[in-house]
Amino acid sequence: LSIILMLIIYFIPETIIKIIAPALPESTMQTAGELLKWLLLLLIGYSLFNVLSSVYNAIHHFKIPAITDMFSNLFIITALIFLSSAYGIYALVTGMTVSSYVVLFIFLIHLFYQRIIGFNFNLQSKEFKEFLLFVGPVLLFMFLMQVSGIIENFYTSSLKEGSIASLGYAKRLYDIIPTLLIANIAKAVFPTFSTLYSEQKIDALRDLVIKLNKQFIIYFLPISFALIFFRREIISIIFMRGAFDEAALDLTSSAFMFYTLGLIATTLIPVFFRLCYAFSDSISPLTAVSMSTASMIILNYFLTPAMGISGVALSNSLSACITLLVLGFLVRKKIGGIDLIPLIKSFFISISCSAAALLPFISFSFSNSFFISFLIPLYFILYLSLGLLISKKEFSIVWII
């Protein structure tokens, strides 16, 4: 499948770019087309990486994927440091491609050694046919998950120069939490979901889902408050150099704020997706993402002309909320209902403590952006202290962790 897709893209790269971002200048369009050809090598690498990572998750082995993921980033950074002066942006492409295949090599060596994978399988077996029936909706689901980025670029390409870059900076920074934390927590809890469901321990499964959601609310609501409040300082420390000027800071921080509004929904969604897969249900995630994609197109149509890249980011956050609502409705039937009162209680406690903990910083004047390295930890200490006073049982777990 990857090879077929690679061949299609190789022969019509600029046509694909024009569909995704039709308003790009001609010179940018040509550069994007050339980069797309180079990036084709990543298709097989990423495809196999995702498959083999899932194998490790299924056997409760998380060390090798975690370590190789770290080395993958180190490869990319090394390529940027040593090759960017000679190859420019192609240094990034080289680092990404080489790192993905190094990781794959490590995966394969270990899995072959453990005799977990091999080449003798029966394409006519009942299990393989059942797998194909299950994976079809999953492939469509993953495609729709990627479509959101295409929709964003499509609408952003019609805005003023620098909008796509600023949106990309904001999205990359925002994606750190869902990518590094939430996706890995969801992967780690998935085998437990599957085991509880296969043993028909539905009460224990429901209890675990509620506890996870409560903890996510307590952790990530204050993070969203902090990211919104200190957004300019965070972005200036990370990106403010070279061609990234004050205008880029304004654009990026505005988009980042509206992305962050949907952080709680984004953190809860991967757990619900994994819960559906534990039930061998690939239709519910597909239904939720289909509705989210449709709503994202409609929201962008109205919000982008009115709000610029802030409208694009807000559309993303609102569509994430729609995804969560649909998933919650579909999943609650399978686990005998979800008691929303504890979740709502945790939400209001967390939002109250988050807002109260920010009050001492409202009139604070920042003479140096690096002050946030002291202020943000202080904010979280205040938040957790207030939480302990109001709800000791729930917040004591956070202190322990």
N, C-alpha and C positions, 0 to 999 in steps of 0.2 A: 504493500500500500504506500509506504514511504517513497519507494523508488518510482512508482507511477506518478505520484504527486510531484516529486522532484523534476521529472522529465517535462511535465506540463508547465511548471513554473519556469524552468530553464529557457524554454522557447518563447515565452510571452511575459517576461518580468515587468516591462514598462506598462503593458496592458493591465496587469493586475494592480500595479501602483496607481494607475489612473482611475481604476474602479474604487480603490480604497481611499485615495486622497486626490480627487480630481482637480482641485484648485492650486496644486503645487506649481511653482515656477518651473520652466522647462529644464533649467540646469539642475535643480534639485531632483526633478523627476528622473533624469539620466543617472545621477549619482545613486539614488535609491534603487534603481533597476540593477546597476552593477553590484551594489551591496547585496541585493536579494540573491543574485547568482552565487556569490560567495557563501552566503548563509545557508544555502541549500544543503550543504554537508551536515548541518546541525540536525536536519530532519530525522535521519536514521539514528543519530546519536541520542537525541532527546526521546525518541520513541522507545528505544531499547532501555534507556535509563529509567523511564517511568515503569516499564514492565518489570524490570529486574528489581527496582526499589520495592514494588508491590510484593515480589517474592520474598524479599527480606522481611517486610512487614508481616507477611502471613506466617513466617516461622519465628516471630517475636525477636528478630535480630535487628537492632537499630544502630549498633556502633559503626559498622563499616559504611552504611549510607551517610551517617552524620560526619564521619571523618573525611570521606571522599568529597562531600559537599564543601567542606572547609578548604580542602586542597584545590578544588575546582576554582574557587574564588581567588586563591593565591596565584594560580596559573594566569588568570585573567589580569590581575594586578601587575604581575611580573611582565607580562607581554606589553601592557600599557607603558610601564616604566622604561623598558629596554628597546621597544620597537616603534613607539609612537613617533619619534623624531624622523625615522626613516620611512615608515609606512602610513603614518597618519591614522585615520579612522579604521584602516584595515588591520591595524595592530589589535584592536578590540575583537574584530572578527576572528583573527588568528588565535588569540587567547581563548575565546569561547569554544572554538572548534577543537583545538588540541586538548583542552581541559575535559571536554565531554567524552572524548575517546580514551583518554587516560583513565577516567573514572570507570568507563565501560570495561576496560581491560582488567582493572582490579576486581570488579564485580564478577566477571566471567571466570577468572582464575580461581577465585574463592568458591564459587558455586559449582564449578567442575570438580574441584578438589573434594567438596562435600558430597558429590554425586547427587546434587539436587536438580541439575539440568542435564539434558542430553539431546540426542537427535532422533531417537527412535520413538515416534508417536504415530497413532493411528487416526488419520483424518476422517475415517468412517465411523469412529466410535460414538456411542450415545453421548458421552461426556463432552466430546469436542463439539458436537452439534448443539448441545444445550448451551455451551459456552458462547458459540456464535450468536445464538438467539438472544442471550443476555447482553453481549457486548455491543450489538448493533445500536440500541438506544444510548448506550454509554458513549460511543463514538460521536453520535449526533449531539449528545449533551456537551461533550468536550469541545466540539466545533462551535456550538452556540456560546460557550464560555469565552472563547477567543473572539467571537464576533463583536463583543462589547468594545474591545480596543479598536476594531475596524470602524465601528460606528462613531466612536469618539474622534478618530483621525479624519473621518469623512466630513464631519461638521466643523472641526477645528481648522481644516485646511482652507476654509472660506474666510477665516478671521484674519486679523492683521499679522504682519510678519513677526515671527518669534513665538506665536501662540502654540504651535505644535511642540516646540522645544520646551516651553514653560510648562505645558501640560504634562509632557513626558517627565520632566524633573519632579513635578509634584506627585505624579502617579508612582514613580519609582521610589520616592521617599515614603509615601503612604503605604506602598506594598510591602515594606520591610516587616511590619508586624504580622499581617496575614501570612506572608511567605515563610518567615523564619520561625514564628511561634505557633500560629493557629493551625497551619497545614500539618505541622509535625505532631502537634497534640492530637489532631484528628486521626492521623495515621497510627499513632501509638495506641489510641483507645479503640480503634476498629476491631482488632482481634478479640478484645473483651466483649464488645457489642455482639460479634458473631457467635462467640461461645455462649453467652447468656441466652441469646435467641434460640440457638440450636438445642440448648437444654431446657427451653421453654420457661426460663426464669424471668418472666415478663415484669413482675413487680420489682425485682432487683435492677432490671434494665431501665425501667421508668425512673426509679430512684436515682440511678447513676446519671441519667440524662438531665434531671432537674438539678442535681448537685453541680454538675458541670456548668450548666447555664448560669446558675447563681454565682459561681466562682468567676466565670467569664465577665459577668456584669460588674462584679466588685473590682476586678482587675482592670478592665479596659475602659470603663466609663471615665475614671480619673485620668487615664492616659489620653483619651480623646480631648478632655478639658485642657490638659497641659499642652498638648500639641497645638490646639487652636490658639491658646493664650500666648504661648511662646513661639509661634510659628515663624515670625520674621527673624528672630534671633537664631533659631535652629537652621533655617534655610540659608541665612547669610554665612554662618559658620561652615556649612557643608559645601555650598556652591559659589559663594561670593568671591570670584577671582576671574581673571582673564576677561572674556567678553560678557560675563554675567554681571550686568550693571544694575542700577537702582530700578530701572523700568522692568527688567526681568525679575527682580526680587518682588516687585508689586504683583506682577502677573502670577508668578509661581505661588506666592503665599496666599493669594486669593483662591486659586484653584485648590491648593492644599487644604485650606479651611473647609471648603465644601466637600471634598473627599472625606475628610475626617469626621464629618457629621454622620456618615454611614458606618463608622468603625464598628459599633456594637453589632449591627446586623451582619457585617462582613465576618466578624469573629464567630458568630453563632452558626452561620450557614454551613461551613465545612463539616461540623459535627453532625448536622442533620443529613447532609449528603451521605456520610459514612454510615449513619444509622439506617438509611434506606437500603444501602448496599448490603448491610448485615441481614436484612430481610430478603435479599435477592430481588430487590425492587429497583429496577433501573428506569421505570416509567415516571415515578414521582419527581425525581430530580430533573428529568427532561421536561416535564410539564411546567415545573416552577421556573426553569431557565427560559423556556419558550415564552412564557408570560412576561418575564423580566425583560427579555430582548425586545418584545413588541412594545412594552411600556417605555423602554429606553429610547427607541426610535421616535415615539410620539413626544416624549418629554424634551428630547434634544431639538425637535422641530420647533417647539414653542419657546424653550428657555435659552437656547444658544443665541438667536438673534437679539434677545432682550438683555442677556447677562454676559455674553461673550464666553470665555473659557470657564468662568464661574458657573455658567449654566450647564456646560458639559459635565463638570465635576458634580454638580448638584443632581443632574439626571442619573449619574452613576449611583449616588447614594440612595436616591429614592427608589431606583430599580432594585437595589440590594434589599431594601425594606420590603418590597413587594415579593421578592424571592423568599425571604424569611417567613412572611405571613402565609404564603401558599404552602411552603414546606411544612410549617408548623401544623397547618390544618390537615394536611395529608398524613403526616406521621402520627399525630395524636390518636387517630383511629386504630393504628396498628399496635400501639402500646397501652390501649385502654384509657386514653385521655391523659392530658397533662394539667396538673393543678397550677393554674396561672397566678394564684394569690401569693405564694412565696416568691415567685419571680418578680411580680410587680412590687412587692414589698422591698426586695433587694434593690430593685431599680431606683425607687424613690429615696431609699436610704443612701445609696451610692451617689446619686445626683445631688442630693442635699449636702453631703460631706464634701463632694468635689467642688461645688460652688463656694461653700464656706471656707474651704482651705485656700481658695484663690484670693479671698478678700484682702489679706495683708499685702498682696503683690500688685493690686490694681493701681495704686499711686506710686509704685516704685519706678524710678527713672533709671533706664539702662544706659550707662556710659560706655559699657563694653559688652558685646554679645556673649562673651565667654562667662559672664556672671551666671548664666543659666546652669552651668555645671554645678553650682552650689544651690541655686534657687529651686531647681526641679526636684532634687532629692529632699530638700526641706519641705516642698509642697507635698510630696508623697508621705513624709513622716506626719505632717499635720493631718492629712486625709485619713491615714490609718489610725491615728490617735483619736480623731473624732469618731471614726467607725467603731473603735473599741468601746467608746463611751455609750454609743447608741445601740449597737448590736454586737455584743462581746462574742457570742457563739460563732457567728459567721466570720468576723474579722480576726478572731484568734487563729483560725486556720491559715489565713493569709500571712500573719506574723510568723507562724511556724514554718511555712513554705519559704 
